[in-house]
C-alpha cells in the first residue's frame, strides 16, 4: 500500500502512541515537509487524536508543531467531556437492567477502552452507547428504559430496524444534552450480517465481567470479542477508521495467549465472515504489526480475485467518510459466497450506472 507523507506521519504517530515504535522512527517520518493541518484533521477523523495527545503529553520532546499539539489537546478535552457524560448515563442503564434481571453486554466505547487501553481516556467513547440484549428480552428492555426517560428516536422504523438491522435507537435529554443508546438484538447489528449469514452463538454463556469505577460491566469473552471487533471494522466501517485497528491490535496483544485461532477459523468457515475477518486482521498486521498468526491468515485468506476487488488505497488512512456507494460495494465484496457476491455486484453496477445517468 502506498502512503503519502501525511499518511505516513499519522501512522507513525499512532504506532508510537501504542508503544510499537521508538521515538527515532517517529522523528524520521515527521522531519520532512508535511501538511500538518491535514495530519491533525485525519487524527480527529480516525478517532486517534486523544491517543496521540496522551503520547505527546508523556513525551514533550517529540518534534510536532505547537498548533498541532494544541489541536490534539482540544480534541482530548472534548472527548473527555463526552466520556464523562456517557459514563453517568451508562451507569444508570446498568443499574436499571441489573434491577430488572435483564442480561446485557456493553459493546465498544467505554467498556472497550477500559478493557484494553492502558489509559481509557485515550480512546473516544463514540457518539452513543451500545448495548447488546437477547432478542426475546427486547419488549421488557424497552419498557424498563422508559422508566428512566428513554424513548425511541424513530418509532415508525422500529420494526424495520429490528428485523433487518438488529438494533433500535433510543435517546433521552440528559445533563443538558442528548444521550443516544443503541440497543442491539443481533451480534452484528448491520444488514451485511443478515445477507452474509454470519451469526455468533453461545457467547451469552461465556461473558467477561469488567470492573469499572466500582461497577461490573459484562463484555464479550476474548474469542467472541475479537470476531465482533473484526466484523465491525469491516461491515460497519469498511476499514476507514484507524481507531478500529487500534482496538483490534490492543485486544490481540493483551490476550495473545488466550485467543483460540483454530476455533475462530473453524467458526467463521461454518458461519460466514471469512473475508471480513481476513481483511480486518491482515490490515491490522500490515499497519500496526499486530501479531496475527500466519497460519490463521492463510486458513481464511480469500482468492486473489477477491483481494483485488478491495480498493484499499481509497479506504485505509483516508481523509473522510467513504461514500454510500463505497459502503454498498464493500458489503458485496465481503460476501463469502462467490455466486451471491458476483450476482450482487452486477446489480450494484447497474444501479450505480443508472443513478449516474440520471444526474
C-alpha positions, 0 to 999 in steps of 0.5 A: 500500500502506498502512503503519502507523507501525511499518511505516513506521519499519522501512522507513525504517530499512532504506532508510537502512541501504542508503544510499537515504535521508538521515538527515532522512527517517529522523528524520521517520518515527521522531519520532512515537509508535511501538511500538518493541518491535514495530519491533525484533521485525519487524527480527529477523523480516525478517532486517534487524536486523544491517543496521540495527545496522551503520547505527546503529553508523556513525551514533550520532546517529540518534534510536532508543531505547537498548533498541532499539539494544541489541536490534539489537546482540544480534541482530548478535552472534548472527548473527555467531556463526552466520556464523562457524560456517557459514563453517568448515563451508562451507569444508570442503564446498568443499574436499571437492567441489573434491577430488572434481571435483564442480561446485557453486554456493553459493546465498544466505547467505554467498556472497550477502552477500559478493557484494553487501553492502558489509559481509557481516556485515550480512546473516544467513547463514540457518539452513543452507547451500545448495548447488546440484549437477547432478542426475546428480552427486547419488549421488557428492555424497552419498557424498563428504559422508559422508566428512566426517560428513554424513548425511541428516536424513530418509532415508525422504523422500529420494526424495520430496524429490528428485523433487518438491522438488529438494533433500535435507537433510543435517546433521552435529554440528559445533563443538558444534552442528548444521550443516544443508546443503541440497543442491539438484538443481533451480534452484528447489528448491520444488514451485511450480517443478515445477507452474509449469514454470519451469526455468533452463538453461545457467547451469552454463556461465556461473558467477561465481567469488567470492573469499572469505577466500582461497577461490573460491566459484562463484555464479550469473552476474548474469542467472541470479542475479537470476531465482533471487533473484526466484523465491525471494522469491516461491515460497519466501517469498511476499514476507514477508521484507524481507531478500529485497528487500534482496538483490534491490535490492543485486544490481540496483544493483551490476550495473545495467549488466550485467543483460540485461532483454530476455533475462530477459523473453524467458526467463521468457515461454518458461519460466514465472515471469512473475508471480513475477518481476513481483511480486518486482521491482515490490515491490522498486521500490515499497519500496526504489526499486530501479531496475527498468526500466519497460519490463521491468515492463510486458513481464511485468506480469500482468492486473489480475485477477491483481494483485488476487488478491495480498493484499499488505497481509497479506504485505509488512512483516508481523509473522510467518510467513504461514500454510500456507494463505497459502503454498498460495494464493500458489503458485496465484496465481503460476501463469502459466497462467490455466486451471491457476491458476483450476482450482487455486484452486477446489480450494484453496477447497474444501479450505480450506472443508472443513478449516474445517468440520471444526474 
